[in-house]
Amino acid sequence: MADRGFTPTQLSARAAYLLRGNDLGTMTSAAPRLYPHMWSWDAAFVAVGLAPLSVERAVVELDTLLSAQWKNGMIPHIVFANGVDGYFPGPARWECKELAAFAPLGPDTSGITQPPVHAIALQRILDHSRRHGRSTRAVAEEFLDRRWPDLVRWHRWLAHARDPDQNGRITLYHGWESGMDNSPRWDRAYSNVIPGDLPPYERADTQIVTDSSQRPSNGEYDRYLWLVEQMRQVKYDDVELATTMSFAVEDVFVSAIFALACDVLADIGEEYRQPNADVRELHSWADRFRKGVVATADERSGAARDFDLRLGRWISTETLAMFAPLLCGGLPRATERNLLKIFEGPRFCGHPDLRYALPPSTSPVSKYFRPREYWRGPVWPVMSWLFSWAFARRGWAERSLMLRAEGLRQASDGSFAEYYEPFTGEPLGSMQQSWTAASVLDWICA
């Protein structure tokens, strides 16, 4: 079936127009109706897309996010826009300012975190700044100098607070922290979460996306909110969370992103003459977490696994998480080749029924696959972008360009959807999603 849609030039203009439309001044809403605030990893990807349009505005995006950093170093997963309603759970449900000793005094935030992709955004900002004049380069470098301690503090918090046993894997206390909220990865861990008495609530997401097949169930939401209640009860204290939360999982995908991000930030630090002690620390974390990721991998296939700390068992699923080692490296060469074959083969990108040769969030051959439901099957453009970027960094130019070409074909309808049905290519979830537009812009302007 021939693709109908916009040319790259038209698509780039539409993506830029979308980001301007979602711009709230100093932050970009993740999506104007469903996600009207700033999300942490969304903001990083948005900055990637803003960089070719305006390095200065991309810097403002990350500056706003870092201004909401907690005193312990955590970057929260949501920074709430003042005076903007329409999202649940909002500030009144989290109550971070009232309960958490380390919460910022300024903007309201959530009390959990999200994947640490921010060093990648900083790298793209610096890349684009070099193509401009001295004043634009100065803006990017001034930002780097000013925010370097905050970025290192963020990485230090992850390395210490979220890996207390030094396994080289990031522990999550809520599935939302993975960014893959309802992935099959978390089914068993969530079955261990037994909600108690919850304050009444009304979901906002199902008012926007009315097709229930695309969103988590009410039963899942009860568990999500019960975990928030558990966090509130211990006032978001890092030490208390480790012992009291009924959900505690070592996330191999977030760990791989962290290892990669530590490498990227260390490279930036070396190039821009940041403190040697910081660079050494970043390299040591990258090494530790790369080893932690590889330690989870199947010896033959290379497929990575999460680990459920509460149940004391490995979590093996046919989801994007199994490809975590492809992001950070470290597998023996033969094992890595086997994992790439799975990624490109009929269980994922090479499945014969896929509309585009892009990685679905869950394998179409998995019994947990649901082609329309959030992280249980749909293709997420931002994940295609992340793998494409990581493959280019690892020297796999042809693989990177293939994902880019297929990603642009998928996006050529101009809807900039949150995710897409893998077989039909139907846009699903939220439309006008900022990070989808940002991914497209980076692909076109790279």
C-alpha positions as CSV (number, residue, x, y, z in Angstrom):
1,M,0.0,0.0,0.0
2,A,1.5,3.3,-1.0
3,D,2.1,5.9,1.7
4,R,0.0,9.0,1.4
5,G,1.3,11.9,3.4
6,F,3.5,15.0,3.7
7,T,6.9,15.5,2.2
8,P,9.8,15.8,4.7
9,T,9.8,19.6,4.2
10,Q,6.1,19.8,4.9
11,L,6.4,17.4,7.8
12,S,9.2,19.5,9.3
13,A,7.1,22.6,9.1
14,R,4.1,20.9,10.7
15,A,6.3,19.5,13.5
16,A,7.7,22.9,14.2
17,Y,4.2,24.4,14.2
18,L,3.1,21.8,16.7
19,L,5.9,22.5,19.1
20,R,5.2,26.2,18.9
21,G,1.5,25.5,19.6
22,N,2.3,23.3,22.6
23,D,4.8,25.9,24.0
24,L,3.6,27.3,27.4
25,G,6.4,29.9,27.5
26,T,9.2,28.2,29.4
27,M,8.0,24.6,29.1
28,T,6.3,22.6,26.4
29,S,3.2,20.5,27.3
30,A,3.7,16.9,26.4
31,A,0.4,16.9,24.6
32,P,-2.1,19.8,24.9
33,R,-5.2,17.8,26.0
34,L,-4.0,14.5,27.5
35,Y,-0.7,15.6,29.0
36,P,-0.9,19.4,29.6
37,H,2.2,19.6,31.8
38,M,5.9,19.0,31.5
39,W,7.1,15.4,31.7
40,S,10.8,14.7,32.4
41,W,11.8,12.4,29.6
42,D,9.3,14.1,27.2
43,A,11.1,17.4,28.0
44,A,14.5,15.9,27.0
45,F,13.1,14.6,23.7
46,V,11.3,17.9,23.1
47,A,14.7,19.7,23.6
48,V,16.1,17.4,21.0
49,G,13.5,18.6,18.5
50,L,13.7,22.2,19.6
51,A,17.5,22.3,19.1
52,P,17.5,22.5,15.3
53,L,14.8,25.3,15.5
54,S,16.3,27.3,18.3
55,V,19.2,26.3,20.5
56,E,18.2,29.0,22.9
57,R,14.6,27.7,23.3
58,A,15.9,24.1,23.7
59,V,18.1,25.4,26.6
60,V,15.1,27.0,28.2
61,E,13.3,23.7,28.1
62,L,16.0,21.9,30.1
63,D,16.5,24.9,32.3
64,T,12.8,24.8,33.4
65,L,13.0,21.1,34.1
66,L,16.2,21.4,36.1
67,S,14.7,24.3,38.1
68,A,12.3,21.7,39.5
69,Q,15.0,19.3,40.5
70,W,14.7,18.0,44.1
71,K,17.3,18.9,46.6
72,N,18.4,15.3,46.8
73,G,19.2,15.3,43.0
74,M,16.0,13.6,41.7
75,I,14.4,15.1,38.6
76,P,10.7,14.5,39.0
77,H,8.6,12.9,36.3
78,I,6.1,15.8,36.1
79,V,6.6,19.5,36.5
80,F,3.1,21.0,36.8
81,A,2.3,24.1,34.8
82,N,0.8,26.8,36.9
83,G,-3.0,27.3,36.5
84,V,-3.4,24.3,34.1
85,D,-5.9,21.6,35.1
86,G,-7.1,18.5,33.2
87,Y,-4.6,15.9,34.5
88,F,-4.9,13.4,37.2
89,P,-3.1,12.8,39.6
90,G,-2.3,16.4,40.0
91,P,-0.4,18.3,42.7
92,A,-3.1,17.9,45.3
93,R,-2.8,14.1,45.1
94,W,1.0,14.0,45.3
95,E,1.3,16.8,48.0
96,C,5.1,16.8,47.5
97,K,5.7,20.3,48.9
98,E,3.8,19.4,52.0
99,L,5.3,16.0,52.6
100,A,8.7,15.7,51.0
101,A,11.7,17.3,52.7
102,F,13.6,17.5,49.4
103,A,10.8,18.7,47.2
104,P,11.6,22.1,45.5
105,L,10.0,25.3,46.9
106,G,9.1,26.5,43.4
107,P,6.9,24.6,41.0
108,D,4.7,21.7,42.0
109,T,6.0,18.3,41.0
110,S,5.2,14.6,41.2
111,G,7.2,12.4,43.7
112,I,8.7,9.9,41.3
113,T,11.2,10.0,38.4
114,Q,11.6,8.9,34.8
115,P,14.3,7.5,32.5
116,P,17.5,9.7,32.5
117,V,17.7,10.6,28.8
118,H,18.7,14.3,29.4
119,A,22.4,13.9,28.6
120,I,21.3,12.9,25.1
121,A,19.3,16.1,24.8
122,L,22.3,18.1,26.0
123,Q,24.5,16.4,23.4
124,R,22.1,17.3,20.6
125,I,21.9,20.9,21.8
126,L,25.7,21.2,21.7
127,D,25.8,19.5,18.3
128,H,23.4,22.1,16.8
129,S,25.0,25.0,18.6
130,R,28.2,24.3,16.7
131,R,26.4,25.0,13.4
132,H,25.6,28.5,14.5
133,G,27.5,31.7,15.4
134,R,29.5,32.5,18.5
135,S,26.5,33.8,20.4
136,T,24.4,30.6,20.1
137,R,27.4,28.5,21.0
138,A,27.9,30.7,24.0
139,V,24.3,30.1,25.2
140,A,24.7,26.3,25.0
141,E,28.1,26.4,26.7
142,E,27.0,28.7,29.4
143,F,24.1,26.4,30.1
144,L,26.4,23.4,30.3
145,D,28.7,25.2,32.8
146,R,25.8,26.4,34.9
147,R,23.9,23.2,35.0
148,W,26.7,20.7,34.9
149,P,26.7,20.2,38.7
150,D,22.9,19.6,38.6
151,L,23.2,17.0,35.9
152,V,26.0,15.2,37.8
153,R,23.9,15.4,41.0
154,W,21.0,13.8,39.1
155,H,23.2,10.9,37.9
156,R,24.7,10.6,41.4
157,W,21.2,10.3,43.0
158,L,20.3,7.5,40.5
159,A,23.6,5.7,41.1
160,H,23.2,5.8,44.9
161,A,19.5,6.2,45.9
162,R,18.2,3.8,43.3
163,D,21.0,1.2,43.4
164,P,21.7,0.9,47.1
165,D,23.1,-2.7,46.7
166,Q,25.3,-1.7,43.8
167,N,23.9,-4.3,41.5
168,G,24.3,-1.9,38.5
169,R,20.6,-1.7,38.0
170,I,18.1,1.1,38.7
171,T,15.3,0.2,41.1
172,L,11.9,1.6,40.4
173,Y,9.1,1.9,42.9
174,H,6.3,2.6,40.4
175,G,5.8,1.4,36.8
176,W,5.3,5.0,35.8
177,E,9.0,5.5,36.5
178,S,9.9,3.2,33.6
179,G,8.0,5.4,31.2
180,M,6.3,2.2,30.0
181,D,3.4,2.4,32.4
182,N,1.4,-0.8,31.7
183,S,4.0,-2.9,29.9
184,P,3.6,-6.7,30.4
185,R,7.0,-6.4,32.2
186,W,5.1,-5.2,35.3
187,D,2.1,-7.6,35.3
188,R,3.5,-9.9,38.0
189,A,5.0,-7.1,40.1
190,Y,1.7,-5.3,40.0
191,S,-0.2,-8.4,41.0
192,N,1.7,-8.1,44.3
193,V,0.2,-4.6,44.9
194,I,-3.0,-4.9,46.9
195,P,-4.8,-1.5,47.1
196,G,-6.1,-0.5,50.5
197,D,-8.6,2.3,51.1
198,L,-8.1,4.8,48.3
199,P,-9.4,8.4,48.4
200,P,-12.0,8.7,45.6
201,Y,-10.7,9.8,42.2
202,E,-11.8,10.5,38.7
203,R,-9.5,9.7,35.8
204,A,-8.9,12.4,33.3
205,D,-7.2,10.3,30.6
206,T,-10.3,8.4,29.6
207,Q,-12.1,11.7,29.0
208,I,-9.7,12.4,26.2
209,V,-9.0,8.9,24.8
210,T,-12.4,7.4,25.0
211,D,-11.5,4.1,23.4
212,S,-10.9,2.0,26.5
213,S,-8.8,-0.5,24.5
214,Q,-6.0,2.1,24.3
215,R,-5.7,2.8,28.0
216,P,-4.9,1.0,31.3
217,S,-7.9,-0.4,33.1
218,N,-9.5,1.0,36.3
219,G,-8.1,-1.9,38.2
220,E,-4.6,-1.0,37.0
221,Y,-5.2,2.6,38.0
222,D,-6.1,1.6,41.6
223,R,-2.7,-0.1,41.9
224,Y,-0.9,3.0,40.4
225,L,-2.6,5.2,43.0
226,W,-2.1,2.9,45.9
227,L,1.7,3.1,45.2
228,V,1.4,6.9,45.4
229,E,-0.4,6.5,48.7
230,Q,2.5,4.3,50.0
231,M,5.0,7.0,48.9
232,R,3.0,9.7,50.6
233,Q,2.9,7.6,53.9
234,V,6.7,7.6,54.0
235,K,7.0,11.2,52.8
236,Y,8.9,10.2,49.6
237,D,12.0,9.3,51.7
238,D,14.5,7.4,49.6
239,V,15.6,5.0,52.4
240,E,12.0,4.3,53.5
241,L,10.8,3.6,49.9
242,A,13.4,0.8,49.6
243,T,11.8,-1.2,52.4
244,T,8.1,-0.2,52.4
245,M,7.0,-0.1,48.7
246,S,5.1,-3.2,47.5
247,F,6.4,-2.6,44.0
248,A,10.2,-2.7,43.7
249,V,11.8,-3.8,40.4
250,E,15.3,-3.4,38.9
251,D,14.5,-2.0,35.4
252,V,17.0,-3.2,32.9
253,F,15.9,-0.7,30.2
254,V,16.2,2.4,32.4
255,S,19.6,1.0,33.6
256,A,20.8,0.7,30.0
257,I,19.7,4.3,29.4
258,F,21.5,5.4,32.5
259,A,24.8,3.6,31.4
260,L,24.5,5.3,28.0
261,A,23.7,8.7,29.5
262,C,26.7,8.4,31.9
263,D,28.9,7.8,28.9
264,V,27.4,10.7,26.9
265,L,27.7,13.1,29.9
266,A,31.3,12.0,30.5
267,D,32.2,12.6,26.9
268,I,30.7,16.0,27.1
269,G,32.6,16.7,30.3
270,E,35.9,15.7,28.7
271,E,35.3,17.8,25.6
272,Y,34.1,20.9,27.5
273,R,36.7,20.6,30.4
274,Q,34.4,19.9,33.2
275,P,35.9,18.7,36.5
276,N,38.0,15.5,36.1
277,A,36.5,14.0,39.2
278,D,33.0,14.2,37.8
279,V,34.1,12.7,34.5
280,R,35.8,9.8,36.3
281,E,32.7,9.2,38.4
282,L,30.5,9.2,35.4
283,H,32.7,6.7,33.6
284,S,32.6,4.4,36.7
285,W,28.8,4.5,36.8
286,A,28.6,3.8,33.1
287,D,30.8,0.7,33.6
288,R,28.9,-0.5,36.6
289,F,25.5,-0.2,35.0
290,R,26.6,-1.7,31.7
291,K,27.9,-4.7,33.6
292,G,24.6,-4.8,35.6
293,V,22.6,-4.8,32.3
294,V,24.7,-7.5,30.7
295,A,24.5,-9.7,33.9
296,T,20.7,-10.0,33.2
297,A,21.1,-11.2,29.6
298,D,20.5,-14.7,28.4
299,E,23.9,-16.1,27.4
300,R,22.8,-17.3,24.0
301,S,20.2,-14.8,22.8
302,G,21.4,-11.7,24.7
303,A,17.8,-10.9,25.8
304,A,17.9,-8.8,28.9
305,R,15.6,-9.2,31.9
306,D,14.2,-7.1,34.8
307,F,14.3,-8.3,38.4
308,D,11.5,-8.2,40.8
309,L,13.0,-7.5,44.2
310,R,9.8,-8.3,46.1
311,L,9.2,-11.7,44.6
312,G,13.0,-12.4,44.2
313,R,12.6,-13.5,40.6
314,W,13.7,-12.5,37.1
315,I,11.1,-11.0,34.7
316,S,11.5,-12.3,31.1
317,T,9.2,-10.6,28.6
318,E,9.2,-10.1,24.8
319,T,9.2,-6.3,25.0
320,L,11.5,-3.5,24.1
321,A,13.3,-4.0,27.4
322,M,14.9,-7.2,26.2
323,F,17.0,-5.1,23.8
324,A,18.5,-2.9,26.6
325,P,22.1,-4.1,25.9
326,L,21.9,-2.8,22.3
327,L,21.6,0.7,23.8
328,C,24.6,0.5,26.2
329,G,26.7,-2.2,24.7
330,G,28.8,-4.7,26.7
331,L,27.6,-8.1,25.3
332,P,30.0,-10.5,23.7
333,R,30.0,-9.9,19.9
334,A,28.3,-13.2,19.0
335,T,25.6,-12.7,21.6
336,E,25.0,-9.2,20.4
337,R,24.6,-10.4,16.9
338,N,22.0,-12.9,18.1
339,L,20.1,-10.1,19.9
340,L,20.2,-7.9,16.8
341,K,18.8,-10.8,14.7
342,I,15.8,-10.9,17.1
343,F,15.3,-7.2,16.9
344,E,15.4,-7.2,13.1
345,G,13.6,-10.6,12.7
346,P,10.0,-11.8,12.7
347,R,9.5,-11.4,16.4
348,F,9.9,-7.6,16.2
349,C,10.8,-5.3,13.3
350,G,10.7,-8.0,10.7
351,H,7.3,-9.4,11.6
352,P,5.5,-9.9,8.2
353,D,2.3,-8.1,9.2
354,L,3.9,-4.9,10.4
355,R,2.9,-1.8,8.5
356,Y,6.4,-0.3,9.0
357,A,9.6,-2.1,10.0
358,L,9.7,-0.5,13.4
359,P,10.0,-2.1,16.9
360,P,6.6,-2.6,18.6
361,S,6.5,-2.1,22.3
362,T,5.6,-5.8,22.8
363,S,6.3,-8.6,20.3
364,P,3.4,-9.5,18.1
365,V,4.1,-13.1,18.8
366,S,3.8,-12.7,22.6
367,K,0.7,-13.8,24.4
368,Y,0.6,-10.4,26.1
369,F,0.5,-8.5,22.8
370,R,-2.4,-6.1,22.4
371,P,-2.0,-4.0,19.3
372,R,-3.9,-0.9,20.5
373,E,-3.1,-0.8,24.2
374,Y,-0.4,1.7,25.2
375,W,2.8,-0.2,26.0
376,R,1.4,-3.6,25.2
377,G,1.9,-3.6,21.5
378,P,1.8,-0.2,19.7
379,V,4.8,1.3,18.0
380,W,6.1,4.4,19.8
381,P,8.0,6.8,17.5
382,V,10.1,8.1,20.3
383,M,11.4,4.5,20.9
384,S,12.2,4.2,17.2
385,W,14.1,7.5,17.5
386,L,16.0,6.3,20.6
387,F,17.2,3.0,19.0
388,S,18.1,4.9,15.8
389,W,20.1,7.4,17.8
390,A,21.8,4.7,19.9
391,F,22.6,2.6,16.8
392,A,24.2,5.6,15.1
393,R,26.3,6.2,18.2
394,R,27.4,2.6,18.2
395,G,28.5,2.8,14.6
396,W,25.6,0.9,13.1
397,A,24.8,3.5,10.5
398,E,22.8,1.3,8.2
399,R,20.5,0.1,10.9
400,S,20.1,3.6,12.3
401,L,19.1,5.0,8.8
402,M,16.6,2.2,8.3
403,L,14.8,3.0,11.5
404,R,14.9,6.7,10.5
405,A,13.4,6.0,7.1
406,E,10.7,3.8,8.4
407,G,9.9,6.3,11.2
408,L,9.5,9.1,8.8
409,R,7.2,7.0,6.6
410,Q,5.1,6.2,9.7
411,A,5.0,9.9,10.7
412,S,4.1,11.1,7.2
413,D,0.4,11.3,8.0
414,G,1.2,14.4,10.1
415,S,-0.8,13.4,13.1
416,F,2.2,13.1,15.4
417,A,0.4,10.5,17.4
418,E,1.6,9.2,20.8
419,Y,1.8,5.7,19.4
420,Y,0.6,3.7,16.3
421,E,-1.2,0.5,15.7
422,P,1.6,-1.8,14.4
423,F,-0.3,-3.6,11.6
424,T,-2.5,-0.8,10.2
425,G,-0.4,2.2,11.1
426,E,-3.5,3.9,12.6
427,P,-2.5,6.8,14.9
428,L,-3.5,6.1,18.5
429,G,-3.5,7.7,21.9
430,S,-2.9,11.4,22.1
431,M,-2.5,13.4,18.9
432,Q,-0.2,16.3,18.6
433,Q,2.3,14.6,20.9
434,S,5.3,16.9,21.4
435,W,8.0,14.2,21.6
436,T,6.7,12.6,18.4
437,A,7.1,15.9,16.6
438,A,10.5,16.4,18.2
439,S,11.7,12.9,17.0
440,V,10.6,13.8,13.4
441,L,12.3,17.1,13.5
442,D,15.6,15.6,14.6
443,W,15.4,12.9,11.9
444,I,14.8,15.5,9.2
445,C,17.2,18.1,10.4
446,A,20.1,15.7,11.5
